Amino acid sequence: MNPLPALPACCSPLDEHWLLPDALPDTVLLSTRFDPLLLVAADFPNSAIEKPDSIQRSVAKRQAEFLAGRICARAALHRLDGIACIPPIGEDRAPVWPAHISGSITHSTGRAAAIVAQKQRWQGLGMDLENLLDPERAERLAGEILTPAELLRMTTTSREDRALLVTLTFSIKESLFKALYPIVGKRFYFEHAEVLEWSHGGQVRLRLLTDLSPEWRHGSELQGQFGVKDGQLLSLVGIEA
């Protein structure tokens, strides 16, 4: 395999440590920390990553997170399959992966990550990174993110855990969308899925509340997982082939 370009100064060495309870077999997950203040104009060409028109018009933070996410994705694909591919942005704004690959890219303040696998092993992968909401903001956003049933269950959650629960619900539904949308080709929203149960150990059980395809119908249940570190929550939904 040909070596990949050196990392720009705005990105830390790639980290393969799982921030989640269970490593998914036959996947590659890589993450990096990035600093927009260290981003320079030459970082894109030096990294052999083309800057899309929409990114060229963006602020440094958006450019840095895009660059960091694509660096993670390319390195993960290189490690998995020996290919040096950079997923372009599709018409729906999602990354376009090679036909035989499932993958997901995510980023939040100062960190980006990507996970990839062969589609014959994992037909869908969705990963999302979020900053933990503070309690006041979580209370304000709960009605927009949680279904009526989830709001009712939240009343039995300790006050200390409510911000975590709202952040988790937002993140895991984002991960669910990223995992299922490439399979069903149909958009769905927060009200179309619910968190049935979760544990501090990082396990989550979800249920669809709408029909998305003949296979993925109202009532279908899926498993997800999450981990928390340095004020950020990483969630993941994997759908086996």
C-alpha positions in Angstrom: 0.0 0.0 0.0 1.3 3.4 -0.9 1.8 5.8 2.1 -0.8 8.5 2.7 0.2 12.2 2.9 1.5 13.5 6.2 -1.0 14.9 8.6 -1.4 18.7 8.6 -0.4 20.6 11.8 -4.1 21.2 12.6 -4.7 17.5 13.1 -3.4 15.2 15.9 -2.1 11.7 15.1 -4.9 9.4 14.2 -6.4 7.4 17.2 -7.8 4.0 16.8 -9.0 3.7 20.4 -12.7 2.9 20.7 -14.7 5.3 22.9 -17.6 2.8 22.9 -18.4 -0.3 25.0 -18.2 -2.8 22.2 -15.9 -2.8 19.1 -17.8 -3.9 16.0 -16.0 -6.8 14.3 -14.4 -6.1 10.9 -14.7 -2.4 11.1 -12.0 0.3 11.3 -12.7 3.4 13.4 -10.2 6.3 13.4 -10.4 9.7 15.1 -8.3 12.9 15.3 -8.4 16.1 17.2 -8.2 19.3 15.1 -7.6 23.0 15.8 -9.1 25.5 13.3 -6.6 28.1 14.5 -3.7 26.0 13.0 -5.4 25.5 9.6 -3.5 27.1 6.7 -4.5 27.4 3.1 -1.9 24.8 2.0 -3.4 22.0 4.3 -5.9 20.9 1.6 -3.5 20.5 -1.3 -0.7 19.1 1.0 -3.2 16.5 2.2 -4.2 15.7 -1.4 -7.8 16.5 -0.5 -9.9 18.7 -2.8 -11.8 21.5 -1.1 -15.4 21.5 -2.4 -17.0 24.8 -3.5 -19.3 24.8 -0.4 -16.3 24.3 1.9 -14.3 27.0 0.2 -16.9 29.6 1.2 -17.0 28.3 4.8 -15.3 29.6 8.0 -12.1 28.0 9.3 -14.0 25.8 11.8 -16.1 24.2 9.0 -13.0 23.8 6.7 -11.0 22.2 9.5 -13.7 19.7 10.5 -14.3 18.7 6.9 -10.6 18.2 6.3 -10.2 16.2 9.6 -13.2 14.0 8.8 -12.0 13.2 5.3 -8.5 12.5 6.6 -10.0 10.0 9.0 -12.2 8.4 6.3 -9.3 8.0 3.8 -7.0 6.5 6.4 -9.8 4.1 7.6 -10.5 3.0 4.1 -6.8 2.6 3.4 -6.4 0.4 6.5 -9.6 -1.6 5.7 -9.2 -2.2 2.0 -5.9 -0.7 0.8 -7.6 2.0 -1.2 -6.8 5.7 -0.9 -10.3 7.1 -1.5 -11.8 10.3 -0.2 -15.6 10.2 -0.1 -17.0 13.2 -2.0 -20.1 15.1 -0.8 -23.3 13.7 -2.5 -26.3 15.7 -3.6 -28.0 14.9 -0.3 -24.9 16.3 1.5 -23.9 12.8 2.8 -20.5 11.2 2.0 -20.4 9.0 -1.1 -18.6 5.8 -0.2 -17.3 3.1 -2.7 -20.1 0.8 -3.6 -18.8 -2.1 -1.5 -18.2 0.0 1.6 -20.4 1.2 4.5 -19.2 4.2 6.4 -19.9 7.2 8.5 -18.1 10.4 9.3 -18.8 12.7 12.3 -17.3 15.7 13.9 -17.9 18.1 16.8 -15.9 20.7 18.6 -12.2 19.8 18.1 -12.7 16.1 17.2 -13.5 14.2 14.0 -13.9 10.5 13.4 -14.8 8.0 10.7 -15.8 4.3 10.7 -15.8 2.0 7.7 -16.6 -1.7 6.9 -17.2 -4.0 4.0 -20.9 -3.8 3.1 -21.1 -7.6 2.9 -20.4 -7.5 6.7 -22.1 -4.3 7.8 -24.8 -3.0 5.5 -25.2 0.2 7.5 -23.1 2.2 9.8 -24.1 5.5 11.5 -21.9 7.4 14.0 -22.5 10.8 15.6 -20.4 13.0 18.0 -22.1 15.7 20.1 -21.1 18.1 22.8 -23.0 17.2 26.0 -25.9 19.6 26.5 -26.0 21.6 29.7 -29.0 21.0 31.9 -30.9 24.2 31.0 -30.5 23.8 27.2 -31.4 20.1 27.4 -34.7 21.0 29.1 -35.4 23.6 26.4 -34.7 21.1 23.6 -36.3 18.0 25.0 -39.7 18.8 23.5 -38.1 19.1 20.0 -36.0 15.9 20.2 -38.0 13.5 22.4 -41.3 11.8 21.5 -44.2 12.1 23.9 -43.4 8.6 25.2 -39.7 9.5 25.7 -40.7 12.7 27.5 -42.8 10.6 29.8 -40.0 8.2 30.5 -37.7 11.2 31.1 -39.8 12.2 34.1 -38.6 9.0 35.9 -34.9 9.9 35.1 -32.8 11.5 37.8 -32.2 15.2 37.2 -28.5 14.6 36.9 -29.1 12.2 34.0 -31.6 14.3 32.0 -29.1 16.3 30.0 -27.2 13.1 29.2 -30.5 11.5 28.1 -31.5 14.4 25.8 -28.0 14.5 24.3 -28.0 10.7 23.8 -31.4 10.7 22.2 -30.4 13.4 19.7 -27.1 11.7 18.9 -28.4 8.1 18.6 -31.2 9.2 16.3 -28.6 11.0 14.1 -26.6 7.7 14.1 -29.7 5.7 13.2 -30.5 8.0 10.3 -26.9 7.8 9.0 -27.1 3.9 9.2 -30.5 3.5 7.7 -30.9 6.2 5.1 -28.4 4.7 2.6 -30.4 1.4 2.9 -33.9 2.7 2.6 -33.3 5.8 0.6 -36.0 7.7 2.6 -35.6 10.6 5.0 -37.0 10.4 8.5 -36.9 12.6 11.6 -36.6 12.6 15.4 -40.3 11.7 15.8 -40.0 8.6 13.7 -37.9 6.7 16.2 -37.7 6.3 19.9 -35.2 5.3 22.6 -36.8 2.4 24.5 -34.1 1.9 27.0 -30.5 2.8 27.7 -27.8 2.1 30.3 -24.9 3.9 31.8 -22.8 1.0 30.4 -23.4 2.5 26.9 -26.1 0.3 25.5 -29.2 1.7 23.7 -32.3 0.0 22.3 -34.3 1.9 19.6 -37.6 1.3 17.8 -38.8 2.7 14.5 -42.2 4.6 14.6 -42.7 4.7 10.8 -42.5 2.4 7.8 -39.3 3.0 5.8 -39.2 -0.1 3.6 -40.7 -3.6 3.4 -37.8 -4.7 5.7 -37.7 -1.7 8.0 -41.2 -1.1 9.3 -42.9 0.5 12.3 -41.9 -1.5 15.3 -38.5 -2.7 14.1 -36.0 -2.6 16.9 -32.2 -1.9 16.7 -29.3 -1.8 19.1 -26.9 1.1 19.4 -24.2 2.1 21.8 -22.5 5.3 23.1 -19.6 6.5 25.1 -18.8 9.8 26.9 -15.4 11.4 27.2 -14.1 15.0 27.7 -17.6 16.5 27.5 -18.6 14.8 24.3 -20.9 11.9 23.5 -20.1 9.4 20.6 -22.9 7.2 19.5 -23.0 4.3 16.9 -25.6 2.2 15.2 -24.4 -0.8 13.1 -26.7 -2.9 10.9 -25.3 -6.3 10.1 -25.6 -7.7 6.6 
